[in-house]
Amino acid sequence: MKVLVNNYLAEKEEKVEVKDLQEARSVIKKIIDENCLGASDWYLSGKTGNVYEGEKVIAHISYNGRVWEVDTDGKQINKEIIL
């Protein structure tokens, strides 16, 4: 499982290996906090925060750390995953 994060200093996105959704959320929060990122700084594209299993998007983590289900196209839906 990997989460797409904003490597703010390099101005690019990269996938980071994580073991589960909780770790993915922790990685995102750490990067946001360490780089003092605001919401507009965090999102380089509509894909930042997507969690992947292989090439398939399985969840989305928003800037505030909430985890969301996605539809079959990988788009966030309004159903939160409670961890």
Secondary structure, DSSP 4 states (H G I P E B T S, - for coil): -EEEEEEGGGTEEEEEE-SSHHHHHHHHHHHHHHTT--HHHH-SSTTTTEEEETTEEEEEE-TTS-EEEE-TTS-EEEEEEP-
